[in-house]
Amino acid sequence: MPELPKISGKKAIKTFEKLGFSVVRQRGSHVILRKGSKGCVIPLHKSLAIGTLKSAIRQAGLDTEDFLIAYNQ
C-alpha cells in the first residue's frame, strides 16, 4: 500500500473536491464533505495524522491509490 503524505486539512479538502466531493457544512474546525450518499469529515488542522486521513478516505469509500492520484494532479 502506498504511503500517505503529511498534508494539511485544507489540502485534503481540495483533493476530495477534485474527486467530486463538495463541502456541505462546517462546524468549528471540522468540515463535512459529501458526494451522493458517501461523506467524510475533515478536521482543519495544519497537519493531519496519517490515521485520520486514512479514516476519512475509508469514510468516503475510496482507495488510498485513488486519493494519491488526485492529490498528485
Stockholm file with secondary structure:
# STOCKHOLM 1.0

chainA/1-73         MPELPKISGKKAIKTFEKLGFSVVRQRGSHVILRKGSKGCVIPLHKSLAIGTLKSAIRQAGLDTEDFLIAYNQ
#=GR chainA/1-73 SS CCCCCCCCHHHHHHHHHHTTCEEEEEETTEEEEEETTEEEEEECCSSCCHHHHHHHHHHTTCCHHHHHHHHHC
#=GC SS_cons        CCCCCCCCHHHHHHHHHHTTCEEEEEETTEEEEEETTEEEEEECCSSCCHHHHHHHHHHTTCCHHHHHHHHHC
//
